Amino acid sequence: MNTAQNAPLDQSLGKRNAWILTVAQAFGGANAPIVISLGGLVGQHLSPDPDLITLPVSLLNLGLALGTLPAAYVMRRLGRRNGYLIGTTIGMISGLVAAIGIILSSFVVFCLGTCMAGLYSSYVQSYRFAAADNAPGSEAQKAIARVMVGGLVAAVIGPQLVIWTRDAVPGTAFAGSFISQGLLAALAFPVLWNLRAFSVTKAQGTAAAAERPLMQILTSPRYLLAIATGVVSYGLMTFVMTASPVAMVGHGHSIDQAALGIQWHILAMYGPSFITGRLMVRFGKERVAAVGLLLIASAAAVALSGFDIGHFWVALVLLGIGWNFGFIGATSMVGDCHTTAERSKVQGANDFLVFGTVACASFFSGSLLHSSGWETINWIVLPACALVLVPLVWRTYWP
């Protein structure tokens, strides 16, 4: 049977896999919100040094960054499905290790659990790439956006589980929440078991023979622009979001108002995914990514215009929408930069650079806020956006 005859079957399989990955994203995507919402609180009780109370959250981001290249290697050698099953196993263990750390009052064990949660997240983050595997151009963009919708569900599941299960283990606050984190990974396991690989076609075999070294790909202007768009979109979002709650409280707003602002921000991050794929098909991925960077810059401008709660909330909503357009656009741009044989290492390198930046942003955001203030955080956003926006617009109109 020739490739043309296989195409309808592959397209149907691609849609099926995209829906499987969307459900898996809803379970796996809740992993990070649970750690982010509780890591500092637990660290406050377990840490021997007040300066280390946010270390568990930083280790989540560090584990995510360090796990991207090994995860890409595992999937390259064993396939997407087997790699994801290994990832969910790490996720199950991570929740249990973190819960044991809380029960034993061991800060080191708890930090080990959150770092392992980051390793699990390195697999979860690649679901968006897997959804685009073997899909035609326009369908690939829609599939990426569809999987990101699962993040919207995860943003609701994570905080609710924290509330429902934080006292599930008698006498040990929050241990139950991390056990539930592991159970969510367990629920993703049978879902991902149904993921199916595409058959290897003659075209794919040719691509394998023409596989380029990673350093050669890294020097491609198109790939560098895709990486830069993802780095700036995700890095700036993390940089500002991490400092926002502290800044809101520092300017006289309540903790509840700060929490509500973050909730609206997360909804704004994932809510547009229902239309982002269609927008990329109609206007082009580069244009959508450029609008995302403009929205992130607009968020900084709003934040610099005042300190009322409305300024903070509007800025966070714009920041979330900007991240959605910028990051999903950048993900689609990466898909144009590799052959089938090259995709694992190219996607892994992209995520390593993006989430390495995210880890650095989470480390330095709080200290910069403390030393230089909320205004400095937002002034940094503007030139960073411009640095990538100029070549992005250039490529949009002069490809």
N, C-alpha and C positions, 0 to 999 in steps of 0.2 A: 504493500500500500504506500503511495507516494505522500510527499509532504502536504500537497494541496488537499488530499483526502483526509489527512490527519487534522487539518486546521480547525474545522468545526468542533471536533472532539476536544482539541486543546483549549479552544475558547470556552467551551462549556466547563471543562475542568478548571480553567483559570478562575471563572466566576465562583465555582464551588469552593475552591481553595481560599478565595478572598473572603467569603462569608465565614469560613472556619477560622481564619486569622482574625476577623473582626470580633468573633466571640472570644477567642483566646486573648485578644487585646483587652477586652472588658475585664477578664479575670487577672491577667498579668499586669495590666496597666495600673491596677489598684495597689500593687506592691510598693511603688515609690511614695504615693500620698500617705500611706500608713506610716512609713518610716519618717517622712518629712514632718508629719503632724505630731509624732510622738517622740522622735529621736532626742530632741532638745529637752523635753520634759523628763524623760527617763534619765538622760545624761545628767540633769540637774540633781537627781537623787543618788546616782551611782558614781559620778565622776569625782576623783580625788582632788581635782584642780578646777576651780570655777572657769578658767580659760578654756577648758576642754569640753564644756557641756554640749557644744554643737558638733563635736568630733564625729558622733555616730552618723549624722546627716552628711557631713563632708565625706566620710568613708563610703557612704552609698554612692555618691557621685564619682569618687575615685575608683571604686569597684566597677562601676559602669564603664568608665574610660579604659581601665586596664583590661576589662573582659572583652572588649570589642574585637581585637585581633585574634585572640584564642578562639572566640566563638565563631569568627569567620573561617578559621582553619578547620575547626571541628565540622562545620557544615559543608565545607569544601570536600573534606575527606569522607564524611558519613552521610551527607545529604541533609536537606532542610529538616525533614521530619525527625530523624534520629537526633540531630543537633538540638531541636526544640524540646524533645523529650528529656534530653540530658539537662537542658536549661531549667525545665519545670522541676526536675528532681533537685537541682541546686536550690530552687525557690522553696520547695517544701522543707529542705534541711535548714535553710536560712531562718525561716520563721521559728522553727523549733529551737535552734541555737540561740536566737535572740531572746526567746521566752525563758530558756534555761538560764541565760545570763541575768535576767530580771529576778527569777526565783532564787538564784544563788547570790544575788547582789554583787555580781561580778561585772565590772565595767568592761574589762578586756573581752570577756565572752560575749557580752552584748554587742560590742563594736565589731567582733568577728561576724556575728549574725548579720549586722547591717551592711558590712562589706560584701558578704555573700549575696545579700539581696541586690546589691549593685551588679554583681556578676550575672545574676538572673535577669536583671533589667537589660543587660547588654544583648541577650537573646531576644527579649521582648521588643526592643527598639528596632530590630531588623525585620519584624513582621511586615512593616510597610514596604520594604524592598521585596520580600517574598511574594507579596500580593501582586506585584508587577511582573513577576517572572513569566516569560513567554506570552504576555498579553500584548495586543497591538497598541500602538502609541496612545490613542485617545482612551482606550479601555484601561491601560496601565495607570494613567493619571487618575481616572475615576476610582480604580481599585485602591490606590494609595490613600486617597481621601476617605474612602469607605472604611478602611481599617482604622484610620484615625478617629472615626466616629466612636469606635470602641473605647477610645480614651475618655470620651464624654461620659459613658456609662461607668468607667473605672473611677472617674472623678467623684461620682456619687457614691459608688460602692465603698471606696476606701474610708472616707470620713464616717459613713454610717456604721461600718463594721467596728470602727474605733469606739463609737458610742455604745453599740449593742454588746460588745464583748470585753470591754476594758476591765470589768469586775468578774469575768467568768471564772477566773482562778481565785478562790477565796483567800483573802489576806495579801494578795499580790497584784497591785494595780497594773494594768496594761499588759500583763503576760498573756491574757486571753486574746488580746488584739493581735499579738504577733503569732499566736497559734492559728488564728483565723487567716493571717497572711499566708502561712504555709498551706492551709486548707484551700485557699483560692488557687494556689499553684497546682494542688492536687486535682482540682476541678478542671483546670486547663489541660491536664495530661490526656484524658480520654478524648477531648476535643481535638487536640493536635495529632492524636493517633490516626485520625481519619484524613489527615493531610496526604495528598497523593502527588508523586513526582510526575513530571512530563516525560514522555518517551524521547530518547535522543535521536534527533533527526540528522540528515546528512549535512544540513547547514550548520548545525551545532558542531559536528565533527570538524568541519572546515574552520570554524571559529577557534576550536581548540588548538588546531595546528598553527594558527596565526596569533596565538596568545603573546601579548607583549609583557616585558618586565614592568614591575610596578613603578620603578623610578621613571621610566619613559612615559607612563601614563600620568604620573604626578607633574610632569613638565608641560602637559597639555593645557593651554589657556582656558579651554572650555571646562576641564575638570577642576582647575584651580578656582575658577569663578564659582562653580557649583559648591565647592568646599567653603569658600569664603562667605557665600550667601548663607549657608547652613550655620557656620561658626558665628557670624554676626547676629543672625536671627535668634538662635538658641542661647548664645552666650550673653547677649544684652538682656534678653528676657529674664534669664536666671539672675544676672547681675542686679537688675532693678527689683525683681520680685522678692529676692532674698532680703533686701534692705527695706522694702516697703512697710511691712508690719511694724518694725522697730521705729521707722520714721513717723508713721502715723501716731503711734503711742507717744513718741517724743514730742510731737506737736500738739499734744493735748487731747487726742481722740482715744476712745475706749478700746479695750482689747476686742470686745464684740464687734465694734465697727471695723477694726482691722481684719478680723476673721471674715466678716461679710465681704469686705473688699477683695480678699484673696479668693473667696468662693466665686464671686462674679468674674474675677480674672480667669480662673480655671474653666468656667463655663464659656467664656469668650475665647479661650484657647482652642477648645474642641468643637464648640457649637457650629462654627462656619464650615466644618468639614462636610456637612450635607451639600454644600454648593461649591466648595473649592475645586473639586474635580471638574465640574461643568465649566467653571470660570476659566480654568487652564485650557480646556479643550477649545473654548470660544476665543479667548484673548491671547493664549500662549503662556507657558509656564514662567518665562522670564518677566513678562509684564505683571503677572500676579505676584511674583516674588518681589518685584520693585515696589508695588503698592504696599506689600507687607512692610518693607523697610521704611517707606514714607509714614506708615501708621505708627511704627515704633518711634520714629523721630517726632511725630506729632504727640505721642504719649509723653515724651520728655518735655516738649514745649508746654503742654498742659501742666505737668508737674512743676515746672519752673514758674508758672504764672500765679501760684498761690498755694496756701497750706490748708485751705478748708477741706472738709472730708470729701466734698464733691470733686475737688481737684484730684485727690488721690484716687477716688473710685473711677472717674472718667479716664484718668491716665492708665489705670490697671486694665480696664476694658479694652482700650485702644492697643495696649501692649499685648494683650492676649490675642486679639484679632490679627495684629501685625505678625506675631509669631506664627500663627496658623498659616497665613498666606506665604510668609517668607520660608518657613521650614518645609512645608509640603512642596512649594515651588522648587526649593533647592533639592529635595529628594528626587523629584521628577527630572531635574537637570542632570543629576548623577546618572540616571538611567540611560542618558544619551551618550555616556562617556566610556562604555565598556561593551565587550562582546559577552556572549553567554558564558564562555569559559573563564573570562576575567572577572565576572561580577562579584564573586565572594571576596577576593582580595581588594577590589576597588571599593566595594561597599564597606568592608571592614576598616580600610584606611580612612575613609570618609568619617565613619562614626568615631574612630579613635581620635581624630583631630577635633571633631565637633564636641564630643563629650569630655575630652581632655580640657578643652576650653571651658566647658560648663563647670567642671570640677574646680578649675582655677577661679572662675567667677564666684562660685559659692564660698571659696576660701577667703577671697579678698574683699568681697562686697561689705561684709560686716565691719571689718577693720577700717576700710576707707570711709564708711559712713561715720564711724566713731571719730576718726581723725580729721575728716574734711567736711562732713555734712551732706545732707540730702541733695543740695544743689549741685555739688561736685559730681555725684553719681549721675545725675541727668545731663550735665554739660558734656560728660564723656560720651554719652549716647550719640549726640549729634554728629561729631566728626567721624565716628565709627560707621554710622549709617552711610554718610556721604562717601566714605572711602570705597564702599562696595557698590553703592547706588550708581555712581558715575559709569563704571565699566558695564554694569548690568543694563542700564539704559542704552549705552552705546551698542551692546550686542543685540538689544531688542530691535533697534532701528537700522543697524548696519551689521547684520549677521555675517 
